[in-house]
Amino acid sequence: MIDRDALLEKYRIERDKRLRPDGNAQYVRAATHFPQMLGDPYTPRQERAPVTDHVRFAMVGAGFAGLCTGARLAQAGITDFRLIDAGGDVGGTWYWNRYPGAQCDTASIIYMPLLEETGHIPTEKYAHAPEIQGQARKIAQTFNLYEKALFHTQVTSCTWDETASRWVIETDRGDRFTADFVGVGTGPLNVPKLPGIPGIDRFKGHQFHTSRWDYEYTGGSAEGAPMDKLAGKRVAIIGTGATAVQCVPHLARDSGHLFVFQRTPSSVDVRANEPIDPEWFKSIATPGWQTRWLENFAGNVGMGGASEDWVKDGWTDLSRRIRSRVMSLPPSEWNPVNMMKAWEMADHEKMEEIRNRAMTVVEDRKTGEALQAWYRQLCKRPCFHDAYLQAFNRPSVTLVDTDGQGVSRIDETGIWVGDAHYEVDCIIHSTGFEVGTPTEQRAGFDPVGKGGQKLSEAWEAGMRTLHGLNSVGFPNLFLVQFAQAAAFVVNVPHNWMETGTSIAAIVRHMTDHGLSTLEPDPEAQEAWVKLLLNNPGMMTNNPDCTPGYYNNEGQPMDERAKYAVGYPAGPNAFFSYMKGWRSSGEFKGLRFG
Ligand code: NDP
């Protein structure tokens, strides 16, 4: 029997230990403090002449957002398309994140987009990064998206030319080209951040961020070859989030000695990965299968109330457990207070199970205790792994638990936690990505629309869009992101496939009718934003939670954060609404010129 009050008190104590007044300011921008850590270790940069042509559609970002947009446009017959990306190939987050053990946390058959279109059959329930990046390349090849693509290219400005009714795009490679339409799909977690630990710049050994894995230094490969150069080396990893949970088992296997510096433990539930049987796959892969599976998944995790769970991954398990707890209430007790309590109890039970798992798997009692997560499951990104906790049973692995305080300082030879010094050869920063910093800082440019107004200025009082896709004052600009749209964060690529279909329908319509500009009607935009603000909001913005990027590091949210909401009736309802909206052919709320 769970003692709710005692548990909540323990959660509060653990959270309070971690609260710090500097919040997000505790991190430093790798771009300004350690630009050398942001180089591309994977692909050599090719010299090329600046590009000065015109394209129908320019897409900033060649991750799944850009690829799905390009694919849907190609399906609609719009092929004059250019991808622009700072990376050396397509893939976005899967281009950069090649750390050992990287894999998707959502089942591959719904996480990997456009499987039906490319014919790829995922090999595992949770595919590893090389296969996911392979799917990104396959999408680009299938839809001929490489032809005009510009890689290792950072967009520096994007300005609406009112006279010519087109966008002018400039880049750090000296390009200056124009486009009738621009799509922006730069992703939410694209800029690595580093902890502002005193002395971090004094370290004389080797250091890198997990999203720029230095296989030159470690040996091995993203495909899983052992990191032979780490034998005999003392390796430190700072951070124990979703990335560290996946790469620690590999570092544990290959390092002379591994020190894992922990501030807050992750909740690590069972992974149960397994190969996908191609015969089984064939049995489900009838025409339209991926859309049906996507909808089934969204119906399980996002307010859809799907009766069956086909995907059966960690996320559907989590949602169905909560829902069945809530639904087990007698109808006479259905009210918001009781429902929240039922949800809370389901959460407490699951977290007890996960904490017990740490104690069962980890042989050393003190280490097992230190790996127990004391917060509600959705306070931080839930993790799933069957080798992470086990790694701490190796004599060559030391968990350095900082009791919520983090690393104290770094010097020439290693890491300090309080009075203890750990001498190491290498420090790997598994410290995540910028969240809550200005969008234009993360994207590297700030679109300039009608009348010379910047997007950041137009949104000074909060984001304003129609369908999360277009914004008044920024003609022919498509925002490929999920706020003010489905806000479906559990299976992000589902958003991109749907958004791509809407963009393609709009551009096709304009092409067929000789229309050159589009912009939301200001009243329609206001009505949309008003409708969305009725959304109760994500519970993860909870100040009771342990600090992290989900809740602005425990600091009060900026007023403007409330605009980052989703469609009140949930993702499937949004996707279905948009399907009706675009197939009516009226595109209500948009003004064409
Ligand atoms: P996170 O931001 O989740 O984790 C950063 C880690 O660094 C935390 O454990 C944090 O501790 C720790 N840290 C920060 N500063 C210090 C310090 N001074 N001393 C010690 N520790 C410190 O980054 P990740 O890269 O792990 O994950 C980011 C996101 O990327 C995930 O939430 C997920 O959305 C996505 N991701 C998805 C994957 C997938 O789907 N397969 C795999 C990996 C990542 P604290 O918690 O106390 O702040």
Residues whose N, C-alpha, C, O or C-beta is under 5 A from the ligand:
A	BS01	NDP	Q103 C104 D105 P195 I238 G239 T240 G241 A242 T243 A244 F261 Q262 R263 T264 R381 G406 V407 S430 T431 G432 F433 P547 G548
